Amino acid sequence: MTTRLTHAVRRVPIKYMVRRFNEFVELEAAGGVLLLASTVVALLWANSPWVSSYVNLWQTTMTLQVGAFEISKPLLLWINDGLMAIFFFVVGLEIKREVLIGELATPRQAVLPIAGAIGGMLVPAALYMLINLGGPGATGWAIPMATDIAFALGVLALLGNRVPLSLKIFLTALAIVDDLGAVMVIALFYTAEIAWSYLAMGMGFLLILLLVNRLGVRSLLIYAVLGVGLWVVFLKSGVHATVAGVLLALTIPARARINPHAFVERSRTVLEDFERSTDPDESVLTNEPQQAAIQELEEMCTDVESPLQRLEHALHPWTAFFIMPVFALANAGVAFEANLVEALTQPVTLGIILGLSIGKPLGITLLSWLAVRSGLAVKPEDVSWLQLHGAGWICGIGFTMALFIATLAFGATPLLAEAKIGILFASLIAGIVGWILLSRGQPGPEIPAHRS
């Protein structure tokens, strides 16, 4: 299946691929602006006289009950376990797409972003542990491993054509590999207790989903119902429920029902039938042959697009403009104590700042250089090492994913506030330095924006 999809994408005009990537970048960049606004609101609210309303809002208990079955959680956990599961579902769709037809589809393409992502995860974690090993903050070692793709692409969007398209593609692929690493870390290291009976049920749901995919079922309703079941049992199992979102994404069909050639031929025939049925004295509303032709065209448009494409296209705006901003609003609010300098000198805060603002660019640049030097990877000709290093700094904006891992690592303890301060300061430093480095690039040719 992978080979066929890879060959198919090679036949797609490069202009179309560039246009779709630009749409993705523009959406992420716009979402980054809203994410920033939500963060500012959360910080102002948490440091205002109305801070109690901020805390009380997210601790409001919400209960879902069906018969004897009940899930009762504070609103904050519904966001972190529920809405973020949808976010990770979209991440899973992106990972699957990249592996099948994107920058991770062939070893030659995948080596550079994978090497950069590995360096960008290992070095920050090592620097964090250098400061926190043996201390109460040691469990937060994975916090500086994260990259926030929305903020990162938002900074690149501000730089316009000073950033080559190939560098944006590299950063996007790296961030997707980074997300995959974060999912694995969450599943393996941030699961306190496992309820094996529920986990077995989860594996049962996953096997059914794989079987449904294998049988060629394309109804999104069936995947949605089974997906909700998968999420519920993972929630009860102790394995973080967001992992269910990624696993569900991997079962979504990636192949279209009909190929582009068949779509063109059949569409041409249907349009000819539509034209022959045209009657100037009759409306389309009462012209049955034309109505049948329109219906058939709609079905063919659905069949030529894979369920994976449809879901990613439909859900991406929801994650960018609703889920991530709501998550930031609920999680970014940290009250700055009177002695902020003291807070910045705490081991957890220092470890995160060192990991994100030094470890990320160092690890990404070093491992990328080793991959190119060894001949395993090829650096894009239009990207300088300074630009790649600048992109490494941009990846130090860990924000959303870093906050998410921090909540898993520290829960409702004082260390969480220290972690949030470290994430905010480190992301600010990394973003500013990355912007300065990349702004030195020479403007390239303008790429026409897509207009719908």
Secondary structure, 3 states (H helix, E strand, C coil): CHHHHHHHHHCCCHHHHHHHHHHHHHHHHHHHHHHHHHHHHHHHHHCCCCHHHHHHHHCCEEEEEECCEEEEEEHHHHHHHHHHHHHHHHHHHHHHHHHHHCCCCCHHHHHHHHHHHHHHHHHHHHHHHHHHCCCCCHHHCCHHHCCCHHHHHHHHHHHHHHCCHHHHHHHHHHHHHHHHHHHHHHHHHCCCCCCHHHHHHHHHHHHHHHHHHHCCCCCHHHHHHHHHHHHHHHHHHCCCCHHHHHHHHHCCCCCCCCCHHHHHHHHHHHHHHHHHCCCCCCCCCCCHHHHHHHHHHHHHHHHCCCHHHHHHHHHHHHHHHHHHHHHHHHHCCCCCCCCHHHHHCCHHHHHHHHHHHHHHHHHHHHHHHHHHHCCCCCCCCCCCHHHHHHHHHHCCCCHHHHHHHHHHHHCCCHHHHHHHHHHHHHHHHHHHHHHHHHHCCCCCCCCCCCCC
